Amino acid sequence: MEEIFKKYPLIKYQNVPRGTFIDFENFISMLLKKNEEINVISKKSANNDIIRERHIVDSLQIIDFIDLNGINITDIGSGGGMPGIIISIMIKNMKKNLKVNLYEKSHHKSLFLRKVSRDLRLNTEVLQKNIFEEKNLESGTIMARAFKPLPVVLGLVDENFKKYKNLILFMGKDGNKILEETLDSWDFDFEKKKSITSEDSFLLNIKNIKKKNKN
């Protein structure tokens, strides 16, 4: 167990249950195997160390923003399971009874997400649907990583979710510029948290989204 723990130096001081790391390693094995059949992640990042840092650690750092007292969490574009599967693993090992809804249009990626969920005994529901076509949705935390531009995600949440607690997004090197431009058209409360995996990136915790009226 100590050897596995050493593979995650960036989360050495994070409050992560140790059993979580075994699930992470099993997930990496499943991801690499599936990636030989389809491009779940890019071929150049299909490496154990890169997956650990770029995908797993990057995803799990949002845990402090997640509403752990709600009924469910929604990943609106799960892809290969980042952050949805990673957060599901965290929740399982934290002994929280929260379901994570994973929206993914791709048939093949949806099958992969279901297999991972079964094998790792995660409390998820994989929805092979176009999230933009779903209406009157309800969620605790909503999250998205490498999904759509900020204004598009805000529009989606504002129009398609009738109830939610907060929205968590991953912002890259142009994040501050994008945020500033988006605030011209949207009102929302937000909190920023520096990323532990990239000097140029940050996390954005958003609440109370409202479209500004243009006169």
C-alpha positions in Angstrom: 0.0 0.0 0.0 2.9 2.4 0.8 4.3 1.9 -2.7 1.0 2.9 -4.3 0.7 5.9 -1.9 4.1 7.2 -3.1 2.8 7.3 -6.7 0.6 10.2 -5.7 3.0 12.8 -4.2 0.7 15.8 -5.1 -2.0 14.6 -2.8 0.3 13.6 0.1 -1.3 16.2 2.3 -4.8 15.9 1.0 -7.5 14.2 3.1 -7.8 11.1 0.9 -8.7 7.7 2.4 -6.0 5.2 1.6 -8.3 2.6 0.1 -9.0 5.2 -2.6 -5.6 4.6 -4.2 -6.3 0.9 -4.9 -9.4 1.9 -6.8 -7.4 4.5 -8.7 -4.8 2.0 -9.7 -7.5 -0.5 -10.8 -9.2 2.3 -12.8 -5.9 3.1 -14.5 -5.6 -0.5 -15.6 -9.1 -0.6 -17.0 -8.6 2.8 -18.8 -5.3 1.7 -20.4 -6.9 -1.5 -21.6 -9.9 0.2 -23.1 -7.7 2.8 -24.7 -6.2 0.2 -26.9 -9.7 -0.3 -28.4 -11.0 3.3 -28.5 -9.6 6.7 -27.7 -11.0 7.2 -24.2 -8.1 9.6 -23.6 -5.4 10.7 -26.0 -2.7 8.2 -26.9 0.1 10.6 -25.7 -1.4 10.8 -22.2 -2.1 7.0 -22.0 0.7 6.5 -19.4 0.4 5.6 -15.8 2.2 8.6 -14.3 0.5 11.0 -16.7 -3.0 9.6 -15.9 -2.3 9.8 -12.2 -1.4 13.5 -12.3 -3.2 15.0 -15.3 -6.4 13.1 -14.9 -6.9 11.6 -11.4 -5.2 14.1 -9.2 -6.5 17.0 -11.3 -10.1 15.6 -10.9 -10.1 14.8 -7.2 -8.9 18.2 -6.2 -12.5 19.5 -6.6 -13.7 17.4 -3.7 -13.7 20.4 -1.2 -16.2 22.2 -3.4 -18.6 19.2 -3.7 -21.9 19.2 -1.7 -21.5 16.0 0.1 -24.9 16.4 1.9 -27.0 16.3 -1.3 -28.7 13.3 -2.9 -26.7 13.3 -6.2 -23.9 14.9 -8.2 -23.9 15.4 -12.0 -21.0 15.2 -14.4 -22.4 16.8 -17.5 -19.8 15.4 -19.9 -18.0 12.5 -18.4 -16.0 11.2 -21.3 -13.5 8.6 -19.8 -14.8 9.3 -16.3 -12.9 12.5 -15.3 -14.0 13.9 -13.0 -17.2 11.7 -12.5 -15.6 8.3 -11.9 -12.8 9.8 -9.8 -15.2 11.6 -7.6 -17.4 8.4 -7.3 -14.3 6.6 -6.1 -13.6 9.3 -3.5 -17.2 9.3 -2.3 -17.3 5.5 -2.0 -14.2 5.5 0.2 -15.5 8.4 2.3 -18.5 6.3 3.1 -20.9 8.9 1.6 -24.2 7.7 0.2 -24.2 9.9 -2.9 -25.1 8.9 -6.4 -23.1 10.4 -9.3 -24.9 10.9 -12.6 -22.6 10.5 -15.6 -23.8 12.0 -18.8 -22.0 10.7 -21.9 -23.2 10.7 -25.5 -20.8 8.1 -26.8 -22.0 4.5 -26.8 -18.6 3.0 -26.3 -17.5 5.4 -23.5 -20.9 4.8 -21.8 -20.2 1.0 -21.8 -16.8 1.7 -20.4 -18.2 3.9 -17.6 -20.8 1.2 -16.7 -18.1 -1.5 -16.6 -15.9 0.6 -14.3 -18.8 1.4 -12.1 -19.7 -2.3 -11.7 -16.2 -3.5 -11.2 -15.3 -0.9 -8.6 -18.8 -1.0 -7.0 -19.5 2.7 -7.5 -22.8 4.4 -6.9 -23.3 5.9 -10.4 -25.9 6.1 -13.1 -24.5 6.3 -16.6 -26.9 8.2 -18.9 -26.1 7.9 -22.6 -27.9 11.1 -23.5 -27.2 14.5 -24.9 -27.3 16.7 -21.8 -28.4 19.7 -23.9 -31.6 17.8 -24.7 -32.5 17.1 -21.1 -34.8 19.4 -19.2 -36.0 20.1 -15.7 -32.9 18.4 -14.2 -32.2 18.5 -10.4 -28.8 18.0 -8.8 -26.6 18.9 -5.9 -23.2 19.7 -7.3 -22.8 19.9 -11.1 -19.3 19.4 -12.5 -17.5 19.5 -15.9 -13.9 19.1 -17.0 -12.8 19.8 -20.6 -16.4 19.9 -21.8 -17.6 23.2 -23.3 -16.6 26.9 -23.0 -17.7 28.7 -19.8 -20.6 30.7 -21.3 -22.0 27.5 -23.0 -21.9 25.6 -19.7 -23.6 28.5 -17.8 -26.4 28.6 -20.4 -26.9 24.8 -20.1 -27.1 24.9 -16.3 -29.4 28.0 -16.3 -31.8 26.5 -18.9 -31.8 22.8 -18.3 -31.5 22.5 -14.5 -34.4 23.7 -12.4 -32.5 23.0 -9.2 -28.8 22.7 -8.3 -26.4 23.6 -5.5 -23.3 24.7 -7.3 -21.3 24.3 -10.5 -17.6 23.3 -10.5 -15.4 24.0 -13.6 -11.7 23.5 -14.5 -10.2 26.7 -16.0 -7.0 26.7 -18.0 -4.3 29.2 -18.7 -6.7 31.6 -20.4 -9.2 31.1 -17.6 -9.1 34.6 -16.0 -9.6 36.3 -19.4 -12.5 34.0 -20.2 -14.0 34.6 -16.8 -13.7 38.4 -17.2 -15.4 38.3 -20.6 -18.1 36.0 -19.4 -19.1 38.3 -16.6 -20.2 40.9 -19.2 -23.1 38.6 -20.0 -23.6 36.6 -16.9 -24.1 37.2 -13.2 -22.9 34.6 -10.7 -21.2 34.2 -7.4 -17.9 32.4 -7.7 -14.9 31.2 -5.7 -11.5 30.4 -7.2 -9.0 27.8 -6.1 -5.5 27.4 -7.5 -4.9 24.0 -9.2 -2.4 21.7 -7.6 -1.5 20.2 -11.0 -0.8 23.3 -13.1 0.6 26.7 -12.3 -1.6 28.3 -15.0 -4.9 26.7 -14.0 -7.6 27.1 -11.4 -10.9 25.7 -10.2 -14.1 27.7 -10.3 -16.9 27.1 -7.9 -20.1 28.9 -9.2 -23.5 29.6 -7.6 -26.6 31.6 -8.4 -26.2 31.8 -12.2 -28.3 34.5 -13.9 -28.2 35.8 -17.5 -27.8 39.6 -17.7 -30.5 41.5 -19.4 -29.2 43.4 -22.5 -30.9 46.8 -23.0 
